[in-house]
Amino acid sequence: MRILVTGATGQIGSELTLALRRRYGSENVVAAFHRTPLPPPLKDSGPSVRLDVTDRAELEEAVREYKPNVIYHLAAILSAKGEENPAAAWRVNLGGLYNVLEVARAGGVRQVFWPSSIAVFGPKTPKDNTPQDTVLSPTTMYGVTKVAGEYLCDYYARRFRLDVRGVRYPGIISSETPPGGGTTDYAVEMFYAAVKGERYTCFVRPDTVLPMMYMPDCLKAAIQLMEADPSSLTRRADYNVAAMSFSAEELAAEIRKHVPSFQVEYRPDFRQEIADSWPRSIDDSAAREDWGWEPSYDLSRMVEDMLARLKRRLQAEL
Ligand SMILES: NC(=O)c1ccc[n+]([C@@H]2O[C@H](COP(=O)([O-])OP(=O)(O)OC[C@H]3O[C@@H](n4cnc5c(N)ncnc54)[C@H](O)[C@@H]3O)[C@@H](O)[C@H]2O)c1
């Protein structure tokens, strides 16, 4: 197996690339980066290539050179950043996905992983236990590109028999690489502030509840879905996956069990409206039935592990 990972320096890519290298061999996983240079653990542990996913020729060149049979396509502009620059979100998210699918089908790539998001849902979607098949109605450019992307993946699977798979991730919480401009970034930022002994100003209201997932589950979902027996799959790139749901103040309270002095003030900004348009919890029974999805982390286990890891990492950087 030879794998190309786009967006390898991102919040998910930086950890997924290392997980894939551990599983399939370092030499077999090519880390594709764009503007952000690769950090040493990624640069030193396997092959890498610089490429812009909106540039078809660069992608073709990388596929010619490294001959991947699997692409994990993670390069994207996230929800909050996408509202600051909708044109870039359209160009990178849909233009990039279109290029990847085209280059994959022409270049003999067998399988593509592409993550969608809970941002496909909107104000008309049922907010609790959001069904797999329901009204989408996204209100952000990011969400629009994810809805169109899901259909594009479906199209390539049907029309060209490309094995495209993906999940609708909730907000991802992780300790290694800070998030890149999404609406759920507050959940990660709270941990950094708590560990540094700082007061945190949260950009959503305390009662804002959103579905979230800890990074080990995020990596598990991607790899498990990609390794699933194709005959058991009933969907392509739109599997709902869930792990936990909590409000901003519930997260702060859980962190306070470990860091009692931690203080949060709430000053909602434009991201509140995006958060309010998304579900509070997700029904992921299709993923559970088709490929055995089951998360390992709930809120208390995640908070404990996240604080321990972040403390170690931030102390090592001092
Ligand atoms: N992190 C989350 O909470 C979350 C939730 C749902 C879905 N997702 C999806 O997972 C994927 C990865 O997300 P992430 O959180 O790691 O994002 P991120 O913002 O941390 O990283 C995105 C990466 O894309 C790269 N990139 C941007 N423009 C590029 C271009 N033109 N060419 C090549 N690379 C480019 C950036 O350099 C960065 O490394 C995305 O598709 C995202 O929509 C993430």
The ligand as an ORCA input file, in Angstrom:
! r2SCAN-3c Opt
* xyz 0 1
  N     -10.845     19.594     12.770
  C     -12.160     19.449     12.823
  O     -12.785     19.728     13.860
  C     -12.903     18.919     11.618
  C     -14.273     18.623     11.737
  C     -14.974     18.164     10.634
  C     -14.303     17.944      9.437
  N     -12.966     18.235      9.335
  C     -12.330     18.036      8.028
  O     -11.122     17.282      8.159
  C     -10.172     17.735      7.192
  C      -8.893     18.146      7.892
  O      -9.196     19.172      8.817
  P      -8.132     19.827      9.815
  O      -8.860     20.171     11.046
  O      -6.931     18.996      9.893
  O      -7.844     21.196      9.048
  P      -6.633     22.241      9.260
  O      -7.144     23.589      8.903
  O      -5.969     22.034     10.561
  O      -5.624     21.766      8.130
  C      -5.927     21.921      6.759
  C      -4.679     21.690      5.968
  O      -4.949     21.988      4.602
  C      -3.808     22.624      4.054
  N      -4.207     23.402      2.874
  C      -4.978     24.508      2.829
  N      -5.062     24.945      1.557
  C      -4.337     24.087      0.787
  C      -4.056     24.004     -0.597
  N      -4.526     24.903     -1.469
  N      -3.269     22.980     -1.034
  C      -2.782     22.069     -0.166
  N      -3.002     22.100      1.161
  C      -3.784     23.099      1.631
  C      -3.266     23.479      5.183
  O      -1.891     23.749      4.970
  C      -3.492     22.566      6.394
  O      -2.381     21.723      6.578
  C     -10.873     18.859      6.417
  O     -11.485     18.344      5.266
  C     -11.924     19.325      7.378
  O     -12.989     19.944      6.715
  C     -12.263     18.705     10.394
*
